[in-house]
């Protein structure tokens, strides 16, 4: 099976934006209003996925604060170090009970050899998402965001993201925001650059609302 095509540079972002602007007039209008669409790549591995888990259902500011404490108090930020830190440190970090359980389940899966976070970056997105969502507490959004930013998959689109739904509704003049299923269907026309479309929609939402929302 061929390795997935990835986004590695700002030139890749520019190529994707050019494709999207020519293919979709609504996205072209958004692009005219956006100052910058970031590359936003991270290194694959436990630290990256742990940061994404922390960012589930909290503001970017809160996620950054919690992640900062986690990096400071669990050094190096590896599965072994995280498990050795224990509940007292996890509470000091500010991790909720559900997120503690998810991170522990992730550590257990990695330790058992059931999940290879580096290897997931080189396989088909569907297979990678299926493997990640076997871990209790990791849903499609978390898996898709990891593959989008840590693996750099070019055609991933986290349709369950609230900011993406709001931005798409505004771009298309919809009465209400599309749900996960509806937005996923809309995004099919943006393939093979759905990962760049997501970055554009996040950038537009952040610029127009003043909220930093990019995971």
N, C-alpha and C positions, 0 to 999 in steps of 0.2 A: 504494500500500500504506500502510495506517495505521501511524503510529509506534507502537512498543511502549509499553504502559503501564508507568509507572515508580514507584519508591518514592523520594520526595523529602523527607519529613518524619517526625518521630516519630509524628505522627497517622496517617500511612500504616501504620507498623508496628503501631500499636494496632488499626487497622481490620483488618489482616491477621490479627493474633493472635485477635481476636474471632471472625473467620470460622473459623479453624482450630480453636479451642476448641469451637465449636459443631458442627463437622463431624467431629472425631476425638477420641474420649475419651482415647486415649493421649497425644496432644499436649496436651490440656487438663490432664492430670496433670503433665506436664512443666512446663507454664506455672505451675502452682501452686508448683513448687519453685524457679523461676528468679527471681532478684531483678531482673534488667534484661536486656532484649533490645535491643542497640545498633542505631542507624541505620547506621553505618559506610559513609559515602559518600566517595569520593575524586574528584578532578578527572580527567576523561578525558585520555588522551595518553600519551606515551612514558614519562614518569617513573612514572606509575601502573602501567603494564604491566611496566616494568623491575622495580619492587618486587615484583610478583607472581611474576615469573620467578625472582627471588632467593629467594623463599619456598618454591619447589618442593623438597619432600623434605628440609627442614631445620626445626629448631625455630623457634618464633616469636622467641625471644631471639636466636638466631643470625641469622635473617633481618633483624631490626631492626638488629643491629650492622653487618652487611654493607651494608644500605641506607643507614645513617647515614654510613658511610665513602664510599659512592658519591656521596651528595648533597654531601658535603664536598669530595671530590676532583674531581668532575666538575660544575662550576658555570658555566653552568646545565646541568641534566641534560636534554640534548637529544640526538637522534641524532648530529648533527654533533660536538658536544662529546665525546660518548662515544667515537666513532671516533677523534677527534684525540688523546684521552688515551693510547691505545695499551696494549700488553700489560704494561708495567712498572706502570702505574697500576692496570690491571685486577687484577693479582696483589696489589698493595697493598690494594686494596679487599677481596680475599678471594674473588674470583669463580673458581669451578672452570672447567676447560677447557670442559666442555659448556655451562655458562652463558655463558661468553664467546662461544662459537659461536652460541648462540641469540640473544643480544643483538646480535651482529654481523649475523646473518641478518635480525633485525627491523629494524635500521637500514637495511640494504640494501633491504628491501621498502618501507619508508617513503620512502626516497630515490628509488626507482624509480617511486613513485606507485602501487604495487601494493596498499598498505594505508593506509587513512585511518582512524586510530584514533578521531577525532571523528565521522566519518561513520558508522562502524560502530554507534555508539550510537543511531542513528535508524532502523535497518533491522531486519528480522525476525531473531530470535535465531539461527535455523538458518542463514541466509545469513551472518550475522556470524561464527558459529563456524566455518563452512566456510572463510571467507576467512582467518581467523586461523590455523587449523590447517594452512594451506598453507605457513606459515613453519616451517622445520625447527626442531624443539625446542619448539614450542608445541603442546600437546595439548589435549584437551577440557577438562580441569580448569582449566588456565590461562586459556583462552578464556572459560569459564563464570564464573570468579571475576572476571575483568575486566568482563564484562557485568553481573554482579550488583552490583558495588560502584562501578565507574567510570561505567557507563551507567545503573545503577539499575533494570535490568530486574526487573519484579515477579515473573516466573514462571520464573526460572532456578534450577536445582538441580544443584550439582556432585556427582553421585552417586558419583564415584570417590574422594571425600574420606574418608580413614580415620576421622576423628573423627565425621563424619556417620553412617558405617556403624555405628560402635560405639554411638553415642547411639540410633540407630534400633533396634538389637538390644535394648538395655536397655529402651527405651520399650515395645516389643512383647513382651518376654520371650522372645526368640528364643535358641536354643541357640548360634548362632554369628552373626557379623556378616554381613549380606547383601552380596553383591558389587555391583559397579556396576550390572549389568543388573537384579538383583533390587530394589535400592533405587530405581532409576529407575522401576520398575513400581509400587512402593509409593507413590512420591511423586506419581504421577499423580492420586491422589485429593485431593491438597493444592492442586491448581490451582484458581484462578489466583493463589494466594499461596505458591507453592513457595519464592520468595526469602525470605519471612518464616519459613517452616518451617525453612529452612536456618539462618537466624540464631538461631532458637529452639533447634535441636538443638546448634549450636555453643556457645551460651550455657550450656545445660544441661551439656554435656560439660566445658566449662571450669570451671564452678562445682563440679561433683562430683569432678573429678580434680585440681583445683588447677593445671591447665595452661592457659596462654593459647594458644589454637589458631586463633582467627579469622584468616584470611589477611589 
